[in-house]
Amino acid sequence: MADRRSALVLVGCAEPARRLLRHAGEAAQDEGARHARRLAREVLGDLDVDYEIESRVGREASLVLDVAAEHGCSELFLVGHRNGPWEQTTFDRVMEEVIDRFDGPVTVVMGEELGTDE
């Protein structure tokens, strides 16, 4: 089964809601960075490659494209999961937009459907 973490943050218009949302976003960003560092050490530890960890929170293709532009990336690699036959996910829409808008090769690797054993 896929390891997936999620959070629900309900907010209103008051200042405490803004602070709560900011805190939740920072925690998600920190957890993403920790996970990425752990994964990079595990997978790339024995290779002589330079890498940087960049953690951002969001589901927008523009976020991926902005980070790629900031770092001068000439190629992108995306990893997703297979969906049920009729289900399109947010990742699918983001992936399609990144492929359409990125000026360079985009490699997409799809894993098992979420919720199934690997």
N, C-alpha and C positions, 0 to 999 in steps of 0.2 A: 504494500500500500504506500502511496506517496506521502512524504513528510510535508505537511502543509500547515502553516500557522496563519491565523487571521484574527482580526479584532473588529469589534463594532464600537464606534464612538458616536454617541448621540449628542448633538450640540444644539444650543439655542443661540440667541443673539448677544447674550451678556458676555462681559469680559472673562468671567470664570470659564465659560464654554470655549472661548478662544484659547485660553491657557491650557485647558484640558486637551483640546485637539492638537495643539502644538506639542505637548508632552507625548501624546500617543504617536504622533508622527516621528518625533525624535527617537522614541523607543523602537519603532519599526525600522527606522533607518539604521540605528545602532545594531540591532539584531541581524539585519541584512548584511552589514559590514562584517560582523563576527562570523556569520555563516560563510561568507565569501572568502574571508581569510583562512578559515579552517579548511574549506574545500580546496583552495589554491595550494596550501601547504601539502595537503594529502595528494593531490594530483600532479602538481608541478614541482614538488620538493626535490626530486632527483634530476630535474632538467636544468640546464643552464640558460634560463630565460628571465628577462626582466618583465615585471608586471606591476600594475597599480590596482588597488581596490577602490572602486567608486560605488557608493551606495546611494541610491536615490529612491524615493517613494513616489509611485504614480503608475498609471496605466495608459499613458499617452505615447503615441508613436513619436511625437515631437520631443519628448524627454529622451528617448533613445537616440534620436537624430542629433539633438543638441549636445549630448555627452560625446557622441562619436565625432562631431565637428570640433568640440573643445579639445579633444585629444588627437585630432588629425588622423582618425582611423580611415584606412583605405579598404577595409573588409570587415564585415560583421558576421558573428555567429550567434544564432538564436536557438534556444532549446525550449520545446513545448511538450505537450502531451496530446495523445489522440483523444478525440471526442466520440460520443455516440454518433450514429450515422446522420442524425438530423440536427445535431447541436453545434452551434457556432459560439465560441467563447470570446471574451474580451481579448484574450491573447491572439486569437485568429484575426480579429480586426486590426489589432496593433501590428501584427506580423505582416499582414497584407499592405498596410500603409507604409511600413518601414521598407519593404521590398520595392514598392512603387516609387518612393521618394529618395532612397539612398543612392548616391552616385558611385556605385561600386558593387562588388559581389557580396551577396548575402547568402550564407549557408544556414539552412534550417534543419535541425535534427529533432525528430518527433519520437517521444517515448511511448510507454504503455498508456492506455486509457486510465484516467484517474479513477481510483476506487477499485482497481483490480490488482491482483497479486502480480508481481513482476517475475 
